[in-house]
Amino acid sequence: MSRSLLWQVLAGSGPCIDRVRLIERGLASGWLIPAMRYGRLRFSPAILEDALRSSRDVDEAGRLFSLGMSFLGVRGTCKTTGDARTGLADEVALHRAGEFDAPGFLEVGASDGSASAGLLEVGRFSRFILTDRHNCFYARSIPGGSLFLDAEARLLGIKWLCFNLALPAGRAMNTDGWRRIGTLNPAVASRFGVRAIERFDMFRDVLDAPVELIRCSNILNACYFSDAEILAAVGNLMRSLVPGGYLVISHNNEKYAGGEAVLSLQKTEAGYAAADELNGHELLPLLAPGGGA
């Protein structure tokens, strides 16, 4: 096993107690983050099943579901989500949507869909497609615990008793007989009639019918991908846009004023050009050296 792979396994492994109410109490009393940082406390996809069991009220279940989702990590990326996280991106997307009649909208990296609630509530879209590369998990019970796969049916981890061991991805496995853990927030499903978070890989997948707007929040980040990978992802996403359509890229981080920065790119004959830029998005020098309009 290489050193980088060993570090990936160790970083994702540790004590594991999949109780979403425990997360609530830990955040309120202040011990949860230190326990994760220094005690290596981890959570498995079973936290989502616990959230669904924790309340019969759909809105409360949705809140707990988002809370549990926000403490999951998959292949080095975080699934942090929540309603009203992307207010600036919502404003930009709605403003640009006004340039089209009944525009189609694609959300990339939707996590559980709750961050899209604001647009779903007020936007007038002919299509609204929520997607994520990791749109589900698979689980199978074993003596003393569970074995988990990611959305690509590759090994993700083993939870045994109160310990979670992260596993390096291998070949895709047959998921017959495994239970599927969906990532769609129950409140989003109930309020807006969304049926599922669809699987979409921004590096290779292309919509059969292009849309007018694509939003990509908290995934196209320098901490996740190299410059070359980001340029490749943006180039591929442009293939799912109609001519003149917009790609809205947002990033939530305390380094920005108000905790969020937005960069939008408009598809042109030559490729793309900056259309909007708010709060100095970190990708501006890479994607739009000339700045936003």
N, C-alpha and C positions, 0 to 999 in steps of 0.2 A: 504494500500500500504506500503511495507517495505521501510526502509530508503534507501537501495541500489537502489531499483527500482525507488524511488522518485528522487534520485540523477541522475539516468540515464535519466529520463524524463527531468529534469531541465537542464542537461548538453547539451542535444540536442535541446533545445527550445530557441527561441529568435527572434529578428527581422529578416526578410528574404526578400531579394531582388534578384530574380534570373535573373541576367543579367551578362553574362560572360565578357562583356566589362567593367562593373563596377569592376570586379575583377582585370582586367588589370590596370585600372586607380588607383585603390586602392593600388596595389603592387608598381606601379611606383612612387606614391606620398608618400607612406609609412604609410598610415592610415589604411589599411585593416587589418593587423594582430592585432594592438591594438583594432580595432573595434570588431574583433572576440573574443579577450581575455577579454576585459573589457566591451564592449557593447553587447556581446553575439550574434553578427551577425552570422546568419546561412544561409545555402543554401539547397534547396530541390532538388529531382531528376529532377525537371523542368529546372534546369540549363543546363542539357544535351540537352533538346529540344531547349533551347535558343541558345546554341552553334551551333546546326545544322542550325538554321535559320540565323545566324549572318554572314555567308559568302557563296557565291556560289562556291568559289574555294575549291576543296576537301582538299588540303594540309592545307590551312588556317583554314577550318572547323575542320580538325583533330587536329590542334594545340589548337584551342579554346576548343574543346571537351576534350582534355587531361587536359587543365587548369581547366575547370569546374569540371571534375571528381576528380581532386586532392583536391577539397574543400568539397567533400562529405564524410560523415561518416555513417557507417551502423553497428548497433549493437556493438558499441565500437571499431570498426576497421576503419582505414582511407583508402580511395581509391586512395591515392597519386600515380601518374603514370607519364610517360614521356619518350621520346626517349632517349637512351644512358644513362639511369640511372644505368644500371647494367653491365658496361663494363668488370669488373673482372669476373663476373659470366658468361658472354658471352665467354670470353677467356677460362675459365675452361671447359665449356660445349662443345665448339668446339674442344678443345684438346681431351677430352674424347670421343667425337663422332667419332674421327679418328680411334678408336679402333674397330669400327664396320662397316660392309657393309650396307649402306642405313638404318641407325638407325631410330627408331621412337622416337618422343620427345613429352613430356607432360609438359605444363606450368600450374602450380597450382597458383592460386591467380593472374591471368593475368590482372585484373582490366579492362582496355579498350583495351589491347593488344599492345599498343604503345611501351612498354618497351621490347617487343619481336621482334621489327622491325629489330634490328641488326642481330639476329639469322635467321630470316626469309629471310633476304637479302643474307646472305653468306653461311648459312648452307645447307647441302645436306641431307635432311631427307625424309624417305619414308612416314612418317606421322608427322604432326605437329598439335597438339591438344591444343588449348587455352581454359582454363577453369577458372572458379571462382565460389565460392559458391553463391555470389551475382551477377549473370550475367544479371540481368534485374530488372526493377521495374514495378509496375502497378499503373496507375493513373485513377482517376474518378473525373470529375468536380462536384463541389457542389456550392451552391450560395455563391459567394464571394471568391471562392478558389478551392482547390483540395484536395482529399484524396489519400494517397499513401500507397502501400503495398510493401514489399520486394520480393525477388525472390521466397520465400516460401509461398507467398500469405498471409503473416501475416501483421498486421497493422504496419506501419512505422511512419507515421506522418500526420498531417493536416496542410496545408498552407491556412490561411484565411487572405485575404488582404495582408498585409506585415508582417505577423507573422507566424512562423513555430512552431508547437507544436509536440514534439516527443511523440510517443505513445508506451506503452509496448506491446510486441508481444503477440498475443492471438492465437486462433485457426486459421488454414488456412481457407481462404475464397474462394468462387467461383469467379473466375476472368472473367466470361462471361460478356461482355459489358464494361470491363475496357480496356483502351489503354495500350499497352505494350511499355515501354521505354527500348530499348536495350542498352547495354553498349559497343558494339563493335565500336572502333574508325573508322570513315568513311575513313580516309586516309589508315589505315591498310587494310580495306576491299577492297579499290580500288587498292592498290599497290600489294597486295599478294593474292587476291581472297579468303580471309577468309570470311566464311559465317556468323559465329556467335561465341560468347564466350559461350562455353557449360557449363552447371552447373555441378560442381564436389565438393563433400564434402570430404576433405582429411582425415576426421576421420572415414568415413564408406564406401565411394565409391571405387570401384576397376575396372580397365579397363578389358574388356573382353579379349583383346589381349595385353599382357604386352609390354612395350617399353624398349628401351635401356637407355634412359635418361629422368629424371624428374628434372625440375627446380622449386624451390619454393622461390620466392623473396619477402622480406618484409612482410611476414605473420607469419612465425614460429619465433616469437619474444617473449622474456620473458615478455614484457609489455602487451601482449595479452593473453598468456596462461601460465598455471602452468607447472612445470617440468613434472608432470604425463601426462598432456594433450599433451605436445610436444612429449614425448616418445611414446604415443599412436598414434599420427599422423604419426610419422616417421615409426613406425612398420606397420601401415596400408599402407602407400605409398610404402613400400618395396614389397607389394603384387602386385603392378602394374609394377614392374621391372622384366626384364629377369634376370637369374643368371649372375652375373658379371656386371650388369647395375649400373648406378650411379644416386644418388640423390644429386643435387647441391642446397645448401641452401645459400642464400645471404641476406645481411642486409645493407641498406643505413642509415648511421648515422654519424654525425660529430665527434663522439668519435673515429672513425677509421681513420687511415692514408688514405688520398684520399677520405674519406667519404663512403667507402664500405668495407665489410669483406665477405669472402666466405669460406664455409666448404662443402666439398663433401664427400659422403659416398658411398662405393661400397657394393653391395649386395653379401653376402657370404653364404656358407652353414650354418654357425653358426648364421647368422643374418646380420650384416654389420660391416664394418671397415672404418676408416678414410682414404681417398685417397688424398685429397688436403686441405690445410688450409692457408688462406691468411689474414693477418692483425688482427688476434686474435678474431675471431668470438665469440660472447658471449655464444654460445651453445657448444663450444668445450669441456669444462669440463663435460658437461652433456652427450653429444653424443659420444665423442671420448676422454676419459680421457688420453689416451696414446699419443695424438697428431696426426697430419697428416703426411703423407709420404712425 
